[in-house]
Amino acid sequence: SLEKNLTNRFQKVLDHPVLNAMAMFNHAKWPGTKAELGVAFNDKLELLYKPYRHFFETDETFEMVNDQWEEMAGEILSEPSLMGLKYHDLWARMLVEFGDKYPLPLRLVVISLLVPADTSECERIFSLMNDLKTSERSPMGQENLKNLRLRRTARRNNEHQWTRTSQAKCQNHQNNRVARRS
């Protein structure tokens, strides 16, 4: 089945302790009280802090991160309007409205939000490259291939603002192709 295949394919990633610790930011699975929250996530927060401590100043200790985390999580738990938000909506709001108040734990939240959830973007790029680099175009150099990819992407986004240089390179490629056929 698809689920079994994906689980087997990504098992190492699924078992990675740092990635598992990032699940602590899913507020829908938090315990009901601030005291339970502190106990449940202290180890996970420390597990996240250690590999990413170079994103913190030397005087920004784990204890400071933990104190801000407990205060911020308590505020989220006590505010139904925050608890009712979807995952990305909550953290977007927290970053905008509380970024100055809780900068240390929100730094870890940002890191966790930057981890891609799937490989679809990479797969789209490979698919586009396969569409562009056909057998007829295989002698094409990397620069022309890059220009074609940019042009196709821009066309899909209805942004027909390529530079004269890119247009000239595409025209040169087309002229060369016509000349080779003659």
N, C-alpha and C positions, 0 to 999 in steps of 0.2 A: 504494500500500500504506500501511498505518497507520504503519509505521516511517518511510517517506519523508515522509509528511505531517507527523508530529511533528518530524522533523529539520528540515524547511523552516520550520515554525512557530517553533521555538525556536533557530534557528541563531545569532542574535545572542547569546543567552544562553550557548549552548554554546561560542561563541568568545571570551567575555569572559575576559581574562587573569587577573583576580582569582579568578573562579570556577574556572578551570582550575587555578590554584595551590592551591586548597583540596583538590584531589585528592591532594596530598602526604600527607594524613592517612590515606589508605587504606593501611594497613600491609601488606595482602596483596600490594601491588605494589611494596614497598620492595626495594632491592637487598640482597644478602646480608650486607654488612659495614657497620660503622659509618663507615669511611672513605668508602666509595662513597655512603653515605646523605648525608653532609655535602656532598659535591661535587654530588650530584644535586638537592638541595633548597635550597641556600643562596639562590639567586636567587628561588625561589618563596616562601620564608619572608620575604625582604625585600619582595617584591611584596605579600604579605599585611600586613606590618607597616605599610607606608607609609599606605594609606588608613584604617587602623584605629589609628594611633598616638595619637589622642585618647583611646583607652581605656587608655592607659598614662600613668604619671606622667612628668614631664619628665626625671627621672633614670633612668628605665627605658629604656635605649637598645636599639637593634637588636642590638648586640653581646651584651648581656645576654640578650635573647630567644634569640639564636642559640646562645649557650653552653648555656643551659638546654635548648633543643631538642635539641642534639647529645647531651647527657648523657641526657635522657629517651628519645630514640629508641634510643640505645645500650642502655639498660636494657631496653627493649621487645624489641629484637632478640636480646638475650642470654637472655631468659627465655621458653622455649617455652610456658609456661602463658599468657603474655600474647599471644604471636604466634598462638596457636591460637584466640583469641577472635574473635568477629564484630566488625565495625566499631563498632557502637553499644555493644556490651558492653565492648570495650576502653576506649573513651573514657569511658564511665560509671565503670568501675573506676579509670581513671587519675585522673579528677576527684575521686573519693571518697578513694582511698588515697594519691595523690601530689599533691593540689592545693596543699599547703603547700610541697612540695619543688620543683615546677615550675610556679609560678603564671603565669609570663609566656607560655610557649608554649601552655599550656592555655587561656589567655584567647582565643587565636586559634582553638583547637579549638572552644571554645564558640560563637564567632561563626560558624564554618563549620557547626556543627550547627543553628544557628538559621535558616539559609537553607533555605526550603522546597524539597523535592525535586520537588514536583509541585503542580498546581493543584486537586487533588481537594477540599480543604477549601472553597475558594472556590466551586467548582462545586456542592457540597452546599448551601451557603448560598443561592445563586441558585435552585437547584431548590426548596428549601423556600419561598423568597419567592414563586416562581411558583405553588406549590401554595396558598399562603395568599391571595395577592392575585388572586383570580379576578375575572371581570367583575362579579359580584354585589357583590364587596367593594371595587371600585375607588374608590368615594367615601370609603372608610375613611381616616382620618387616619394619620399616621406613628406616633403614640403607640399607637393600637389595633393597628396592624400589628406593632409591636415586641412588644406584650404577647402577641399570638397566636403570634408566633415563639418567644418565651420559653416560653409554655405548651406548645407542640408539642414543643420541645426537652426540656423537663422531663418531659413524658409519655413520650417515647422513652427517657429515662434512668431512668424509674420514680422520679422525684423530685417527688412531688406536694406541694411545699411552697411554693406561690406565696403572696404576701402578700395580705392582705385588699384592699389598694389595687388590685392587678392584677385580682383577682376582681371587684371592684366596677366597674372600668373595662370589663371584658369583659361584665359584666351590663348596664351602661349601653349599651354598643354593641348588645347583643342587644335590649334594650328599644326603642332607637331604630329598629332595623330592623323590629321588629314594628309600631311606631307608624307608620312610613312606609308599610307595606303596607296599613294600615287606611284 
